[in-house]
Amino acid sequence: MKTRQFSEDQIIKLLQDAKKGEKPVEELCRDLGCSTASFYAWKKKYGDTSPDEAKRLRQLEKDNARLLRIVGQQRLEIDAMRDVIQKKR
């Protein structure tokens, strides 16, 4: 899996700088080395979050993915048990 080129702190700082309006978005993106499409995707994802909130969001997404895997595994086990029970009848 590809690692991220920009940290969440860098992204949030870029969004905060853009919100100040001192420089155009294109110039801020050029200074950081990202595309404007990335900027708007980050803006949609992070909005007005602080660095602490972004870290919490990442942790919640990680926990959610873990829980979804657990539920999926349990569902497979339940289906397998049902198949075994039906074959015994």
PDB file of N, CA, C and O in Angstrom:
ATOM      1  N   MET A   1       0.836  -1.168   0.000  1.00  0.00           N
ATOM      2  CA  MET A   1       0.000   0.000   0.000  1.00  0.00           C
ATOM      3  C   MET A   1       0.889   1.241   0.000  1.00  0.00           C
ATOM      4  O   MET A   1       1.900   1.289   0.701  1.00  0.00           O
ATOM      5  N   LYS A   2       0.513   2.222  -0.775  1.00  0.00           N
ATOM      6  CA  LYS A   2       1.299   3.437  -0.899  1.00  0.00           C
ATOM      7  C   LYS A   2       1.170   4.272   0.381  1.00  0.00           C
ATOM      8  O   LYS A   2       0.083   4.434   0.935  1.00  0.00           O
ATOM      9  N   THR A   3       2.307   4.790   0.826  1.00  0.00           N
ATOM     10  CA  THR A   3       2.267   5.648   2.005  1.00  0.00           C
ATOM     11  C   THR A   3       1.862   7.049   1.601  1.00  0.00           C
ATOM     12  O   THR A   3       2.021   7.447   0.447  1.00  0.00           O
ATOM     13  N   ARG A   4       1.350   7.774   2.536  1.00  0.00           N
ATOM     14  CA  ARG A   4       0.913   9.136   2.259  1.00  0.00           C
ATOM     15  C   ARG A   4       2.116  10.052   2.122  1.00  0.00           C
ATOM     16  O   ARG A   4       3.102   9.926   2.847  1.00  0.00           O
ATOM     17  N   GLN A   5       2.017  10.960   1.193  1.00  0.00           N
ATOM     18  CA  GLN A   5       3.106  11.901   0.977  1.00  0.00           C
ATOM     19  C   GLN A   5       2.996  13.070   1.955  1.00  0.00           C
ATOM     20  O   GLN A   5       4.006  13.644   2.361  1.00  0.00           O
ATOM     21  N   PHE A   6       1.774  13.416   2.328  1.00  0.00           N
ATOM     22  CA  PHE A   6       1.555  14.562   3.200  1.00  0.00           C
ATOM     23  C   PHE A   6       0.927  14.095   4.505  1.00  0.00           C
ATOM     24  O   PHE A   6       0.026  13.257   4.515  1.00  0.00           O
ATOM     25  N   SER A   7       1.420  14.655   5.606  1.00  0.00           N
ATOM     26  CA  SER A   7       0.846  14.302   6.897  1.00  0.00           C
ATOM     27  C   SER A   7      -0.450  15.078   7.104  1.00  0.00           C
ATOM     28  O   SER A   7      -0.717  16.071   6.427  1.00  0.00           O
ATOM     29  N   GLU A   8      -1.238  14.605   8.046  1.00  0.00           N
ATOM     30  CA  GLU A   8      -2.492  15.298   8.337  1.00  0.00           C
ATOM     31  C   GLU A   8      -2.231  16.714   8.841  1.00  0.00           C
ATOM     32  O   GLU A   8      -3.002  17.632   8.559  1.00  0.00           O
ATOM     33  N   ASP A   9      -1.149  16.886   9.583  1.00  0.00           N
ATOM     34  CA  ASP A   9      -0.812  18.225  10.074  1.00  0.00           C
ATOM     35  C   ASP A   9      -0.528  19.180   8.916  1.00  0.00           C
ATOM     36  O   ASP A   9      -0.958  20.333   8.941  1.00  0.00           O
ATOM     37  N   GLN A  10       0.196  18.702   7.902  1.00  0.00           N
ATOM     38  CA  GLN A  10       0.479  19.535   6.732  1.00  0.00           C
ATOM     39  C   GLN A  10      -0.805  19.889   5.989  1.00  0.00           C
ATOM     40  O   GLN A  10      -0.997  21.024   5.554  1.00  0.00           O
ATOM     41  N   ILE A  11      -1.669  18.902   5.855  1.00  0.00           N
ATOM     42  CA  ILE A  11      -2.929  19.122   5.140  1.00  0.00           C
ATOM     43  C   ILE A  11      -3.783  20.147   5.875  1.00  0.00           C
ATOM     44  O   ILE A  11      -4.335  21.059   5.259  1.00  0.00           O
ATOM     45  N   ILE A  12      -3.892  20.000   7.182  1.00  0.00           N
ATOM     46  CA  ILE A  12      -4.726  20.922   7.968  1.00  0.00           C
ATOM     47  C   ILE A  12      -4.133  22.321   7.954  1.00  0.00           C
ATOM     48  O   ILE A  12      -4.868  23.306   7.889  1.00  0.00           O
ATOM     49  N   LYS A  13      -2.803  22.418   8.014  1.00  0.00           N
ATOM     50  CA  LYS A  13      -2.176  23.738   7.934  1.00  0.00           C
ATOM     51  C   LYS A  13      -2.472  24.389   6.590  1.00  0.00           C
ATOM     52  O   LYS A  13      -2.748  25.587   6.530  1.00  0.00           O
ATOM     53  N   LEU A  14      -2.416  23.602   5.501  1.00  0.00           N
ATOM     54  CA  LEU A  14      -2.738  24.120   4.180  1.00  0.00           C
ATOM     55  C   LEU A  14      -4.180  24.621   4.133  1.00  0.00           C
ATOM     56  O   LEU A  14      -4.444  25.696   3.596  1.00  0.00           O
ATOM     57  N   LEU A  15      -5.104  23.858   4.685  1.00  0.00           N
ATOM     58  CA  LEU A  15      -6.515  24.266   4.693  1.00  0.00           C
ATOM     59  C   LEU A  15      -6.723  25.533   5.518  1.00  0.00           C
ATOM     60  O   LEU A  15      -7.514  26.399   5.141  1.00  0.00           O
ATOM     61  N   GLN A  16      -6.021  25.643   6.636  1.00  0.00           N
ATOM     62  CA  GLN A  16      -6.144  26.841   7.467  1.00  0.00           C
ATOM     63  C   GLN A  16      -5.556  28.059   6.757  1.00  0.00           C
ATOM     64  O   GLN A  16      -6.113  29.154   6.838  1.00  0.00           O
ATOM     65  N   ASP A  17      -4.424  27.870   6.058  1.00  0.00           N
ATOM     66  CA  ASP A  17      -3.823  28.968   5.307  1.00  0.00           C
ATOM     67  C   ASP A  17      -4.757  29.429   4.188  1.00  0.00           C
ATOM     68  O   ASP A  17      -4.881  30.625   3.922  1.00  0.00           O
ATOM     69  N   ALA A  18      -5.408  28.473   3.542  1.00  0.00           N
ATOM     70  CA  ALA A  18      -6.333  28.823   2.463  1.00  0.00           C
ATOM     71  C   ALA A  18      -7.540  29.572   3.019  1.00  0.00           C
ATOM     72  O   ALA A  18      -8.077  30.469   2.369  1.00  0.00           O
ATOM     73  N   LYS A  19      -7.959  29.198   4.218  1.00  0.00           N
ATOM     74  CA  LYS A  19      -9.116  29.861   4.826  1.00  0.00           C
ATOM     75  C   LYS A  19      -8.810  31.315   5.162  1.00  0.00           C
ATOM     76  O   LYS A  19      -9.696  32.169   5.119  1.00  0.00           O
ATOM     77  N   LYS A  20      -7.546  31.593   5.497  1.00  0.00           N
ATOM     78  CA  LYS A  20      -7.142  32.976   5.782  1.00  0.00           C
ATOM     79  C   LYS A  20      -7.284  33.851   4.548  1.00  0.00           C
ATOM     80  O   LYS A  20      -7.610  35.033   4.658  1.00  0.00           O
ATOM     81  N   GLY A  21      -7.045  33.284   3.381  1.00  0.00           N
ATOM     82  CA  GLY A  21      -7.216  34.004   2.131  1.00  0.00           C
ATOM     83  C   GLY A  21      -6.075  34.925   1.748  1.00  0.00           C
ATOM     84  O   GLY A  21      -6.241  35.780   0.878  1.00  0.00           O
ATOM     85  N   GLU A  22      -4.924  34.772   2.376  1.00  0.00           N
ATOM     86  CA  GLU A  22      -3.775  35.624   2.055  1.00  0.00           C
ATOM     87  C   GLU A  22      -3.185  35.295   0.686  1.00  0.00           C
ATOM     88  O   GLU A  22      -2.723  36.185  -0.027  1.00  0.00           O
ATOM     89  N   LYS A  23      -3.204  34.009   0.323  1.00  0.00           N
ATOM     90  CA  LYS A  23      -2.673  33.562  -0.962  1.00  0.00           C
ATOM     91  C   LYS A  23      -3.759  32.775  -1.675  1.00  0.00           C
ATOM     92  O   LYS A  23      -4.630  32.200  -1.023  1.00  0.00           O
ATOM     93  N   PRO A  24      -3.725  32.739  -2.994  1.00  0.00           N
ATOM     94  CA  PRO A  24      -4.685  31.899  -3.729  1.00  0.00           C
ATOM     95  C   PRO A  24      -4.409  30.412  -3.478  1.00  0.00           C
ATOM     96  O   PRO A  24      -3.288  30.020  -3.153  1.00  0.00           O
ATOM     97  N   VAL A  25      -5.426  29.618  -3.633  1.00  0.00           N
ATOM     98  CA  VAL A  25      -5.320  28.176  -3.401  1.00  0.00           C
ATOM     99  C   VAL A  25      -4.264  27.559  -4.304  1.00  0.00           C
ATOM    100  O   VAL A  25      -3.492  26.707  -3.863  1.00  0.00           O
ATOM    101  N   GLU A  26      -4.221  27.981  -5.567  1.00  0.00           N
ATOM    102  CA  GLU A  26      -3.257  27.415  -6.512  1.00  0.00           C
ATOM    103  C   GLU A  26      -1.820  27.638  -6.036  1.00  0.00           C
ATOM    104  O   GLU A  26      -0.975  26.752  -6.161  1.00  0.00           O
ATOM    105  N   GLU A  27      -1.556  28.808  -5.499  1.00  0.00           N
ATOM    106  CA  GLU A  27      -0.199  29.116  -5.034  1.00  0.00           C
ATOM    107  C   GLU A  27       0.150  28.297  -3.792  1.00  0.00           C
ATOM    108  O   GLU A  27       1.271  27.803  -3.670  1.00  0.00           O
ATOM    109  N   LEU A  28      -0.795  28.154  -2.881  1.00  0.00           N
ATOM    110  CA  LEU A  28      -0.555  27.343  -1.691  1.00  0.00           C
ATOM    111  C   LEU A  28      -0.275  25.890  -2.064  1.00  0.00           C
ATOM    112  O   LEU A  28       0.617  25.253  -1.505  1.00  0.00           O
ATOM    113  N   CYS A  29      -1.047  25.379  -3.013  1.00  0.00           N
ATOM    114  CA  CYS A  29      -0.843  24.002  -3.464  1.00  0.00           C
ATOM    115  C   CYS A  29       0.510  23.838  -4.145  1.00  0.00           C
ATOM    116  O   CYS A  29       1.191  22.832  -3.951  1.00  0.00           O
ATOM    117  N   ARG A  30       0.892  24.818  -4.933  1.00  0.00           N
ATOM    118  CA  ARG A  30       2.182  24.760  -5.617  1.00  0.00           C
ATOM    119  C   ARG A  30       3.321  24.775  -4.592  1.00  0.00           C
ATOM    120  O   ARG A  30       4.308  24.055  -4.751  1.00  0.00           O
ATOM    121  N   ASP A  31       3.187  25.594  -3.539  1.00  0.00           N
ATOM    122  CA  ASP A  31       4.215  25.652  -2.497  1.00  0.00           C
ATOM    123  C   ASP A  31       4.362  24.307  -1.777  1.00  0.00           C
ATOM    124  O   ASP A  31       5.473  23.890  -1.450  1.00  0.00           O
ATOM    125  N   LEU A  32       3.236  23.635  -1.535  1.00  0.00           N
ATOM    126  CA  LEU A  32       3.281  22.351  -0.844  1.00  0.00           C
ATOM    127  C   LEU A  32       3.630  21.211  -1.796  1.00  0.00           C
ATOM    128  O   LEU A  32       4.161  20.185  -1.370  1.00  0.00           O
ATOM    129  N   GLY A  33       3.335  21.387  -3.079  1.00  0.00           N
ATOM    130  CA  GLY A  33       3.630  20.347  -4.057  1.00  0.00           C
ATOM    131  C   GLY A  33       2.485  19.376  -4.261  1.00  0.00           C
ATOM    132  O   GLY A  33       2.702  18.195  -4.533  1.00  0.00           O
ATOM    133  N   CYS A  34       1.272  19.870  -4.130  1.00  0.00           N
ATOM    134  CA  CYS A  34       0.102  19.017  -4.351  1.00  0.00           C
ATOM    135  C   CYS A  34      -0.777  19.644  -5.431  1.00  0.00           C
ATOM    136  O   CYS A  34      -0.558  20.784  -5.840  1.00  0.00           O
ATOM    137  N   SER A  35      -1.760  18.895  -5.879  1.00  0.00           N
ATOM    138  CA  SER A  35      -2.668  19.412  -6.897  1.00  0.00           C
ATOM    139  C   SER A  35      -3.859  20.093  -6.233  1.00  0.00           C
ATOM    140  O   SER A  35      -4.149  19.865  -5.058  1.00  0.00           O
ATOM    141  N   THR A  36      -4.536  20.923  -7.001  1.00  0.00           N
ATOM    142  CA  THR A  36      -5.727  21.586  -6.461  1.00  0.00           C
ATOM    143  C   THR A  36      -6.850  20.564  -6.248  1.00  0.00           C
ATOM    144  O   THR A  36      -7.695  20.742  -5.371  1.00  0.00           O
ATOM    145  N   ALA A  37      -6.857  19.501  -7.048  1.00  0.00           N
ATOM    146  CA  ALA A  37      -7.860  18.450  -6.856  1.00  0.00           C
ATOM    147  C   ALA A  37      -7.672  17.790  -5.486  1.00  0.00           C
ATOM    148  O   ALA A  37      -8.645  17.491  -4.793  1.00  0.00           O
ATOM    149  N   SER A  38      -6.413  17.569  -5.109  1.00  0.00           N
ATOM    150  CA  SER A  38      -6.135  17.012  -3.784  1.00  0.00           C
ATOM    151  C   SER A  38      -6.596  17.975  -2.705  1.00  0.00           C
ATOM    152  O   SER A  38      -7.172  17.564  -1.697  1.00  0.00           O
ATOM    153  N   PHE A  39      -6.342  19.249  -2.919  1.00  0.00           N
ATOM    154  CA  PHE A  39      -6.759  20.263  -1.944  1.00  0.00           C
ATOM    155  C   PHE A  39      -8.260  20.187  -1.693  1.00  0.00           C
ATOM    156  O   PHE A  39      -8.702  20.175  -0.544  1.00  0.00           O
ATOM    157  N   TYR A  40      -9.039  20.137  -2.764  1.00  0.00           N
ATOM    158  CA  TYR A  40     -10.493  20.131  -2.591  1.00  0.00           C
ATOM    159  C   TYR A  40     -10.991  18.808  -2.013  1.00  0.00           C
ATOM    160  O   TYR A  40     -12.000  18.783  -1.309  1.00  0.00           O
ATOM    161  N   ALA A  41     -10.296  17.711  -2.301  1.00  0.00           N
ATOM    162  CA  ALA A  41     -10.650  16.431  -1.677  1.00  0.00           C
ATOM    163  C   ALA A  41     -10.369  16.484  -0.177  1.00  0.00           C
ATOM    164  O   ALA A  41     -11.167  16.004   0.628  1.00  0.00           O
ATOM    165  N   TRP A  42      -9.229  17.071   0.192  1.00  0.00           N
ATOM    166  CA  TRP A  42      -8.899  17.224   1.609  1.00  0.00           C
ATOM    167  C   TRP A  42      -9.882  18.161   2.297  1.00  0.00           C
ATOM    168  O   TRP A  42     -10.288  17.934   3.436  1.00  0.00           O
ATOM    169  N   LYS A  43     -10.252  19.212   1.589  1.00  0.00           N
ATOM    170  CA  LYS A  43     -11.199  20.170   2.158  1.00  0.00           C
ATOM    171  C   LYS A  43     -12.535  19.493   2.437  1.00  0.00           C
ATOM    172  O   LYS A  43     -13.182  19.770   3.447  1.00  0.00           O
ATOM    173  N   LYS A  44     -12.941  18.612   1.541  1.00  0.00           N
ATOM    174  CA  LYS A  44     -14.191  17.886   1.728  1.00  0.00           C
ATOM    175  C   LYS A  44     -14.075  16.914   2.911  1.00  0.00           C
ATOM    176  O   LYS A  44     -15.018  16.754   3.685  1.00  0.00           O
ATOM    177  N   LYS A  45     -12.923  16.278   3.039  1.00  0.00           N
ATOM    178  CA  LYS A  45     -12.744  15.284   4.096  1.00  0.00           C
ATOM    179  C   LYS A  45     -12.524  15.925   5.459  1.00  0.00           C
ATOM    180  O   LYS A  45     -13.148  15.522   6.441  1.00  0.00           O
ATOM    181  N   TYR A  46     -11.647  16.913   5.528  1.00  0.00           N
ATOM    182  CA  TYR A  46     -11.258  17.474   6.814  1.00  0.00           C
ATOM    183  C   TYR A  46     -12.052  18.716   7.205  1.00  0.00           C
ATOM    184  O   TYR A  46     -12.289  18.947   8.391  1.00  0.00           O
ATOM    185  N   GLY A  47     -12.461  19.508   6.238  1.00  0.00           N
ATOM    186  CA  GLY A  47     -13.243  20.706   6.543  1.00  0.00           C
ATOM    187  C   GLY A  47     -12.533  21.631   7.509  1.00  0.00           C
ATOM    188  O   GLY A  47     -11.421  22.086   7.238  1.00  0.00           O
ATOM    189  N   ASP A  48     -13.169  21.911   8.635  1.00  0.00           N
ATOM    190  CA  ASP A  48     -12.609  22.829   9.634  1.00  0.00           C
ATOM    191  C   ASP A  48     -12.070  22.089  10.855  1.00  0.00           C
ATOM    192  O   ASP A  48     -12.183  22.582  11.977  1.00  0.00           O
ATOM    193  N   THR A  49     -11.493  20.929  10.650  1.00  0.00           N
ATOM    194  CA  THR A  49     -11.013  20.149  11.789  1.00  0.00           C
ATOM    195  C   THR A  49      -9.659  20.646  12.262  1.00  0.00           C
ATOM    196  O   THR A  49      -8.891  21.243  11.508  1.00  0.00           O
ATOM    197  N   SER A  50      -9.392  20.385  13.524  1.00  0.00           N
ATOM    198  CA  SER A  50      -8.082  20.690  14.099  1.00  0.00           C
ATOM    199  C   SER A  50      -7.215  19.440  13.973  1.00  0.00           C
ATOM    200  O   SER A  50      -7.733  18.366  13.669  1.00  0.00           O
ATOM    201  N   PRO A  51      -5.916  19.557  14.199  1.00  0.00           N
ATOM    202  CA  PRO A  51      -5.049  18.374  14.111  1.00  0.00           C
ATOM    203  C   PRO A  51      -5.470  17.256  15.064  1.00  0.00           C
ATOM    204  O   PRO A  51      -5.393  16.079  14.711  1.00  0.00           O
ATOM    205  N   ASP A  52      -5.918  17.619  16.276  1.00  0.00           N
ATOM    206  CA  ASP A  52      -6.358  16.601  17.228  1.00  0.00           C
ATOM    207  C   ASP A  52      -7.606  15.876  16.733  1.00  0.00           C
ATOM    208  O   ASP A  52      -7.725  14.659  16.877  1.00  0.00           O
ATOM    209  N   GLU A  53      -8.523  16.625  16.157  1.00  0.00           N
ATOM    210  CA  GLU A  53      -9.739  16.011  15.627  1.00  0.00           C
ATOM    211  C   GLU A  53      -9.418  15.097  14.446  1.00  0.00           C
ATOM    212  O   GLU A  53     -10.049  14.053  14.281  1.00  0.00           O
ATOM    213  N   ALA A  54      -8.452  15.481  13.633  1.00  0.00           N
ATOM    214  CA  ALA A  54      -8.070  14.656  12.483  1.00  0.00           C
ATOM    215  C   ALA A  54      -7.455  13.338  12.946  1.00  0.00           C
ATOM    216  O   ALA A  54      -7.724  12.287  12.365  1.00  0.00           O
ATOM    217  N   LYS A  55      -6.635  13.391  13.984  1.00  0.00           N
ATOM    218  CA  LYS A  55      -6.044  12.161  14.518  1.00  0.00           C
ATOM    219  C   LYS A  55      -7.127  11.263  15.094  1.00  0.00           C
ATOM    220  O   LYS A  55      -7.089  10.044  14.929  1.00  0.00           O
ATOM    221  N   ARG A  56      -8.088  11.870  15.765  1.00  0.00           N
ATOM    222  CA  ARG A  56      -9.210  11.102  16.333  1.00  0.00           C
ATOM    223  C   ARG A  56     -10.037  10.467  15.204  1.00  0.00           C
ATOM    224  O   ARG A  56     -10.470   9.321  15.319  1.00  0.00           O
ATOM    225  N   LEU A  57     -10.250  11.207  14.129  1.00  0.00           N
ATOM    226  CA  LEU A  57     -10.978  10.683  12.975  1.00  0.00           C
ATOM    227  C   LEU A  57     -10.260   9.485  12.377  1.00  0.00           C
ATOM    228  O   LEU A  57     -10.893   8.482  12.047  1.00  0.00           O
ATOM    229  N   ARG A  58      -8.958   9.579  12.237  1.00  0.00           N
ATOM    230  CA  ARG A  58      -8.179   8.473  11.685  1.00  0.00           C
ATOM    231  C   ARG A  58      -8.270   7.245  12.594  1.00  0.00           C
ATOM    232  O   ARG A  58      -8.389   6.119  12.111  1.00  0.00           O
ATOM    233  N   GLN A  59      -8.214   7.465  13.914  1.00  0.00           N
ATOM    234  CA  GLN A  59      -8.320   6.357  14.858  1.00  0.00           C
ATOM    235  C   GLN A  59      -9.704   5.705  14.780  1.00  0.00           C
ATOM    236  O   GLN A  59      -9.817   4.480  14.826  1.00  0.00           O
ATOM    237  N   LEU A  60     -10.750   6.517  14.664  1.00  0.00           N
ATOM    238  CA  LEU A  60     -12.101   5.975  14.554  1.00  0.00           C
ATOM    239  C   LEU A  60     -12.279   5.176  13.260  1.00  0.00           C
ATOM    240  O   LEU A  60     -12.938   4.136  13.257  1.00  0.00           O
ATOM    241  N   GLU A  61     -11.691   5.660  12.166  1.00  0.00           N
ATOM    242  CA  GLU A  61     -11.771   4.919  10.900  1.00  0.00           C
ATOM    243  C   GLU A  61     -11.053   3.581  11.007  1.00  0.00           C
ATOM    244  O   GLU A  61     -11.519   2.576  10.471  1.00  0.00           O
ATOM    245  N   LYS A  62      -9.915   3.573  11.702  1.00  0.00           N
ATOM    246  CA  LYS A  62      -9.165   2.338  11.897  1.00  0.00           C
ATOM    247  C   LYS A  62      -9.974   1.346  12.746  1.00  0.00           C
ATOM    248  O   LYS A  62     -10.048   0.161  12.419  1.00  0.00           O
ATOM    249  N   ASP A  63     -10.575   1.833  13.829  1.00  0.00           N
ATOM    250  CA  ASP A  63     -11.397   0.981  14.685  1.00  0.00           C
ATOM    251  C   ASP A  63     -12.609   0.449  13.935  1.00  0.00           C
ATOM    252  O   ASP A  63     -12.976  -0.716  14.089  1.00  0.00           O
ATOM    253  N   ASN A  64     -13.225   1.293  13.132  1.00  0.00           N
ATOM    254  CA  ASN A  64     -14.385   0.882  12.354  1.00  0.00           C
ATOM    255  C   ASN A  64     -14.021  -0.235  11.372  1.00  0.00           C
ATOM    256  O   ASN A  64     -14.767  -1.204  11.229  1.00  0.00           O
ATOM    257  N   ALA A  65     -12.888  -0.103  10.704  1.00  0.00           N
ATOM    258  CA  ALA A  65     -12.446  -1.137   9.765  1.00  0.00           C
ATOM    259  C   ALA A  65     -12.186  -2.453  10.494  1.00  0.00           C
ATOM    260  O   ALA A  65     -12.523  -3.522   9.986  1.00  0.00           O
ATOM    261  N   ARG A  66     -11.592  -2.377  11.675  1.00  0.00           N
ATOM    262  CA  ARG A  66     -11.325  -3.584  12.468  1.00  0.00           C
ATOM    263  C   ARG A  66     -12.632  -4.265  12.871  1.00  0.00           C
ATOM    264  O   ARG A  66     -12.760  -5.486  12.774  1.00  0.00           O
ATOM    265  N   LEU A  67     -13.593  -3.475  13.320  1.00  0.00           N
ATOM    266  CA  LEU A  67     -14.879  -4.037  13.724  1.00  0.00           C
ATOM    267  C   LEU A  67     -15.627  -4.654  12.544  1.00  0.00           C
ATOM    268  O   LEU A  67     -16.272  -5.693  12.688  1.00  0.00           O
ATOM    269  N   LEU A  68     -15.540  -4.018  11.386  1.00  0.00           N
ATOM    270  CA  LEU A  68     -16.178  -4.580  10.196  1.00  0.00           C
ATOM    271  C   LEU A  68     -15.564  -5.923   9.808  1.00  0.00           C
ATOM    272  O   LEU A  68     -16.276  -6.832   9.382  1.00  0.00           O
ATOM    273  N   ARG A  69     -14.247  -6.048   9.955  1.00  0.00           N
ATOM    274  CA  ARG A  69     -13.591  -7.333   9.683  1.00  0.00           C
ATOM    275  C   ARG A  69     -14.074  -8.402  10.660  1.00  0.00           C
ATOM    276  O   ARG A  69     -14.332  -9.538  10.264  1.00  0.00           O
ATOM    277  N   ILE A  70     -14.195  -8.038  11.931  1.00  0.00           N
ATOM    278  CA  ILE A  70     -14.657  -8.990  12.943  1.00  0.00           C
ATOM    279  C   ILE A  70     -16.075  -9.454  12.629  1.00  0.00           C
ATOM    280  O   ILE A  70     -16.367 -10.648  12.685  1.00  0.00           O
ATOM    281  N   VAL A  71     -16.950  -8.517  12.300  1.00  0.00           N
ATOM    282  CA  VAL A  71     -18.335  -8.869  11.967  1.00  0.00           C
ATOM    283  C   VAL A  71     -18.373  -9.763  10.729  1.00  0.00           C
ATOM    284  O   VAL A  71     -19.151 -10.715  10.679  1.00  0.00           O
ATOM    285  N   GLY A  72     -17.554  -9.470   9.750  1.00  0.00           N
ATOM    286  CA  GLY A  72     -17.499 -10.298   8.546  1.00  0.00           C
ATOM    287  C   GLY A  72     -17.050 -11.723   8.855  1.00  0.00           C
ATOM    288  O   GLY A  72     -17.612 -12.682   8.326  1.00  0.00           O
ATOM    289  N   GLN A  73     -16.037 -11.859   9.711  1.00  0.00           N
ATOM    290  CA  GLN A  73     -15.565 -13.183  10.092  1.00  0.00           C
ATOM    291  C   GLN A  73     -16.642 -13.951  10.848  1.00  0.00           C
ATOM    292  O   GLN A  73     -16.843 -15.142  10.614  1.00  0.00           O
ATOM    293  N   GLN A  74     -17.328 -13.272  11.746  1.00  0.00           N
ATOM    294  CA  GLN A  74     -18.394 -13.929  12.496  1.00  0.00           C
ATOM    295  C   GLN A  74     -19.520 -14.371  11.565  1.00  0.00           C
ATOM    296  O   GLN A  74     -20.102 -15.441  11.744  1.00  0.00           O
ATOM    297  N   ARG A  75     -19.816 -13.549  10.588  1.00  0.00           N
ATOM    298  CA  ARG A  75     -20.875 -13.892   9.632  1.00  0.00           C
ATOM    299  C   ARG A  75     -20.500 -15.146   8.847  1.00  0.00           C
ATOM    300  O   ARG A  75     -21.349 -16.003   8.601  1.00  0.00           O
ATOM    301  N   LEU A  76     -19.236 -15.252   8.454  1.00  0.00           N
ATOM    302  CA  LEU A  76     -18.779 -16.450   7.746  1.00  0.00           C
ATOM    303  C   LEU A  76     -18.889 -17.690   8.640  1.00  0.00           C
ATOM    304  O   LEU A  76     -19.300 -18.753   8.176  1.00  0.00           O
ATOM    305  N   GLU A  77     -18.523 -17.557   9.916  1.00  0.00           N
ATOM    306  CA  GLU A  77     -18.615 -18.678  10.843  1.00  0.00           C
ATOM    307  C   GLU A  77     -20.067 -19.108  11.041  1.00  0.00           C
ATOM    308  O   GLU A  77     -20.362 -20.303  11.082  1.00  0.00           O
ATOM    309  N   ILE A  78     -20.963 -18.151  11.161  1.00  0.00           N
ATOM    310  CA  ILE A  78     -22.390 -18.461  11.333  1.00  0.00           C
ATOM    311  C   ILE A  78     -22.924 -19.179  10.097  1.00  0.00           C
ATOM    312  O   ILE A  78     -23.656 -20.161  10.221  1.00  0.00           O
ATOM    313  N   ASP A  79     -22.568 -18.702   8.914  1.00  0.00           N
ATOM    314  CA  ASP A  79     -23.016 -19.354   7.680  1.00  0.00           C
ATOM    315  C   ASP A  79     -22.477 -20.775   7.580  1.00  0.00           C
ATOM    316  O   ASP A  79     -23.195 -21.682   7.159  1.00  0.00           O
ATOM    317  N   ALA A  80     -21.216 -20.975   7.965  1.00  0.00           N
ATOM    318  CA  ALA A  80     -20.627 -22.314   7.930  1.00  0.00           C
ATOM    319  C   ALA A  80     -21.342 -23.234   8.908  1.00  0.00           C
ATOM    320  O   ALA A  80     -21.590 -24.395   8.583  1.00  0.00           O
ATOM    321  N   MET A  81     -21.677 -22.746  10.094  1.00  0.00           N
ATOM    322  CA  MET A  81     -22.389 -23.559  11.081  1.00  0.00           C
ATOM    323  C   MET A  81     -23.780 -23.914  10.587  1.00  0.00           C
ATOM    324  O   MET A  81     -24.242 -25.034  10.801  1.00  0.00           O
ATOM    325  N   ARG A  82     -24.442 -22.996   9.942  1.00  0.00           N
ATOM    326  CA  ARG A  82     -25.775 -23.276   9.391  1.00  0.00           C
ATOM    327  C   ARG A  82     -25.696 -24.367   8.314  1.00  0.00           C
ATOM    328  O   ARG A  82     -26.557 -25.244   8.247  1.00  0.00           O
ATOM    329  N   ASP A  83     -24.662 -24.303   7.480  1.00  0.00           N
ATOM    330  CA  ASP A  83     -24.491 -25.324   6.452  1.00  0.00           C
ATOM    331  C   ASP A  83     -24.287 -26.701   7.080  1.00  0.00           C
ATOM    332  O   ASP A  83     -24.846 -27.690   6.604  1.00  0.00           O
ATOM    333  N   VAL A  84     -23.494 -26.769   8.138  1.00  0.00           N
ATOM    334  CA  VAL A  84     -23.236 -28.047   8.814  1.00  0.00           C
ATOM    335  C   VAL A  84     -24.523 -28.576   9.441  1.00  0.00           C
ATOM    336  O   VAL A  84     -24.816 -29.767   9.348  1.00  0.00           O
ATOM    337  N   ILE A  85     -25.276 -27.710  10.067  1.00  0.00           N
ATOM    338  CA  ILE A  85     -26.540 -28.116  10.704  1.00  0.00           C
ATOM    339  C   ILE A  85     -27.529 -28.618   9.651  1.00  0.00           C
ATOM    340  O   ILE A  85     -28.202 -29.626   9.872  1.00  0.00           O
ATOM    341  N   GLN A  86     -27.626 -27.937   8.522  1.00  0.00           N
ATOM    342  CA  GLN A  86     -28.556 -28.350   7.479  1.00  0.00           C
ATOM    343  C   GLN A  86     -28.167 -29.684   6.860  1.00  0.00           C
ATOM    344  O   GLN A  86     -29.037 -30.459   6.462  1.00  0.00           O
ATOM    345  N   LYS A  87     -26.880 -29.957   6.777  1.00  0.00           N
ATOM    346  CA  LYS A  87     -26.432 -31.238   6.213  1.00  0.00           C
ATOM    347  C   LYS A  87     -26.738 -32.392   7.158  1.00  0.00           C
ATOM    348  O   LYS A  87     -26.959 -33.513   6.702  1.00  0.00           O
ATOM    349  N   LYS A  88     -26.756 -32.144   8.461  1.00  0.00           N
ATOM    350  CA  LYS A  88     -27.045 -33.184   9.440  1.00  0.00           C
ATOM    351  C   LYS A  88     -28.525 -33.572   9.416  1.00  0.00           C
ATOM    352  O   LYS A  88     -28.857 -34.696   9.793  1.00  0.00           O
ATOM    353  N   ARG A  89     -29.394 -32.710   9.000  1.00  0.00           N
ATOM    354  CA  ARG A  89     -30.838 -32.994   8.995  1.00  0.00           C
ATOM    355  C   ARG A  89     -31.212 -33.882   7.910  1.00  0.00           C
ATOM    356  O   ARG A  89     -32.387 -34.219   7.765  1.00  0.00           O
TER     357      ARG A  89
END
